[in-house]
Each structure stands twice: as structure tokens, then as C-alpha cells.
Amino acid sequence: MSDVRVRFAPSPTGYLHIGGVRTALFNWLFARHAGGSFLLRIEDTDRDRSTEEAIHAIIDGLRWAGLDWDEGPYRQTDRLDLYRTHAMALLEQGQAYWCICTAEELEERRKKAQALGESLKYDGRCRHRGITAPDQPATLRFKSPQEGQTVVEDFIKGTIVFDNQVLDDLIILRTNGYPTYNFSVVIDDGLMNITHVIRGDDHVNNTPRQIPMFQALGFSTPQFAHLPMILGSDKTRLSKRHGATSILAYRDMGYLPEAMVNYLVRLGWSHGDQEIFSLQEMVELFDVRHVQKASAVFNPEKLRWVNAQYLRTSEPRQVAKHLIPFLQKEGYDEAAFRLIPGGVEALVPPLRERSETLLDLVKGAIPYFEENITVDEAAAKKFLTPAIASSLTKFAERIRTLTDFSKATLEKIFHAILEEEGLKMGKLAQPLRVALTGRTVSPGIYDVMELLGKERTIQRIQAAIRLATDAHSAEK
């Protein structure tokens, strides 16, 4: 199977849709499982809609998802001469012909055929004219077979039979000399020795149009697998009305690429009841024949769950690598990162239990980077009272002399003060939490202090004592 060659061939006419990423992923897994090659090809011959920005977005999205390619990215606009050469070869072989029918004439005939309930395909009137050197704008059409059947053995859909009599004589070169999609894709797949075409099932009807071209050009016909669509919650094709559909939007929303890939592989493929897969497991287990025929439904809640699992189980260093750009976007730099003993990586274990995305981690991390935190007013009023000030003072004094500022030591001091003061745990823990983070919810109080370090822990407790005292004075 090492001769397997597959490709992902997006058109750069907009953002990279997550459906496209799933197609790329299934191709990538198929190639990696077989020890074959995965090619990236940019189909940019639509000059009016293709943009450089979209090309960069495609490349950035694939790189973010970790889908590396062995060849490419090829661009069709760099290969125009190849398409024209092969088109002229078909013309010389009598497999193609010039068509001088204008767009207006074609539209008029289409409307008449529609009114009469007849076939809307091109009526073939230029097929036998024998035009060799058109003296007016002309397209080049491929002579599609009009008899018999084209049979496709699809890896996912099974046997699909098409009657050739319904096939149109497709335009392969436009009047401006540019190739059409169905022609350029055949040339590329043939010359690049693509063995398997794995693509969305919106291309099923293109397959019987393309197979005769492979045959006419003397290329080996690849095997086909057409993936079912991804649907939204209302069972219609996934689109913007269902929420974000761009892969880079999910990057910016704080999803881990490993989690996104894991979620996408389960949209239409399964291995028993297993939900979470390592990349190595995906490569070892993936078989395109096990892709389901029915469309898969995109579930944002399930994606968040998968992402949360990855946040909780991934190496803290790996999570920190993805977290740092989000923190930098919030204005924090290396100087801020150095405030935390152990750096950003140390933040991950205590914060991730309450987080589902990297944005949640950012929100939880803010108190550890600020020199002066803003204390929630309601929390201060409830917990930073004169009655607790003496206990906070005692705690600050006890930890000031510590040389071992660890969770174990902090816990001993904390419980000693509880016993001395006759306090229940929450009566001291919550005031400390508000003093240190400005919030009523945080990781464990000892984790918080370790992350802040001794000096900042003492400074914040002292600021909270002043806040409690000032509030008491103001009330008088």
C-alpha cells in the first residue's frame, strides 16, 4: 500500500470549512495508515473568487490541525499550460470539439427544454460541425459517452451506476482559455498518480463525468470514496447559521488542535464505542471503508466536551504552548509570565479542571498576572470583614518567615490557625480566596498561593486586610 497517493484539493474562495478539514483529515489518515503520500493542491482557476488570503487561511488551518503534506502545495494557476496541452490532445484525437454556441443561445435553449420537460443538457449541435479554427469566441467540449453505463465502486457508498446518456458534453476549456473544474482535476489526479480520491459526496455526480476523461487521456482511474456531509442540529447542511464553521474560528475560540482533530474523526467514523483517540491510534485504526454512509451531525456541546478532556489530560507544557498566544493577545508578556513560579506551564494543572477551552484558562489566569487585582465588590463585602482581619494578619505573619513555600507547608499553617481561632475551613478559605484572586471561585487555595509566590501572596493578603479595615471605618 506504500504506493497510495491521495490529495486534498480545496478551492481558495473563502475560509477553510471544518467539513474541508475533515476531508483533509480522512485523506491524511488514509495515507499515513498505508505508508503512502498526502498531497496538497490548491484549485485556484476561478480567477474571480480565488484569493491569496484564502490560500493562506487554508495553509494556516491545515498546519494548525497538524495535517502535514508530503507534496505541494501545488497551484493550478501554475499548471495552465499542462491543461491546454492535454485539451488539444483530446481535440486531435477526436475526443473533444470546438463549440461556438454563445451563453445567450445556451440559456434560451435551456429555458425551452425546461418548458417542454426535456433534458437540460447541451444538445450537442456543435459536436459534428467539425470546427477546426474558430473565428469567434469558442469553448472546447469533451465528447462524453452517450451509450452504456459508468459504474463506480465507491468505498463508502458501494456500487453506483450512471447511465451515460444523461452525461453532458462538458466544457473543458472556457473562451478565455482557462480549464474548467472537472477537466483540471482529472489532469492533476492523472499526472500526480492519485490512487484514491476521497472527497465530499457533493462530488458524486462529477465522478461519471470525470471517469471517461481519465480513460480518454490514458490515465489510470483512481478509486473513489465519497464522504457524507456534515449537518447542523436542524439536519441541514452545516453553515454559518449554525455557528462558526471556519477551522481558524475554532482555533481563535480556544480549542486545541488535537481535540478538534479527534472530534472531526468521529464525525462519520467510529471504532467501537471509543471517543478519545491519540493520533497514533487514529492512524493505526482508520479505514475509509468504515466511514458511515449517513450524514453526521455537528454537535458544539460534544466538541466542548472533547476539548475539555484534552485540556485535562494533555501535558501541561503542550497546553501552555497553545495558551501563550492567547495571553499575549490580552497584553501579557514574558515579564508577566516570570511572575509565576514555574511559568505559564504551572498554571495549567490547577486551572484546567474548571475550563473547557483555552479562553476559559485565560479568564482563570488573569489574577496571577496582575500586579493589583480588582476585588469583586460583593465578595469583599461578604468575606473581607473586620472579624476575619486578625486571622488574615496571623496567616500573613506565619508565612512571611517560610523558606519552604509549598502546598504541604501552607496547609499545615492554615489548619493550625483554624484550630487556634476555632474556625471552620470555609470561614478562612473564602476570605483568603477573595484576597488572593478577587473572586469567590478559584483553584485550591494552596495552589493559588504557590502560583502567586510568597511575596505576592503576602502583599495581597495585606491589601485585603486594609480593604476590610477601611470598609469598617467607612461604616462608622
Disulfide bonds with the S-S distance in Angstrom:
none
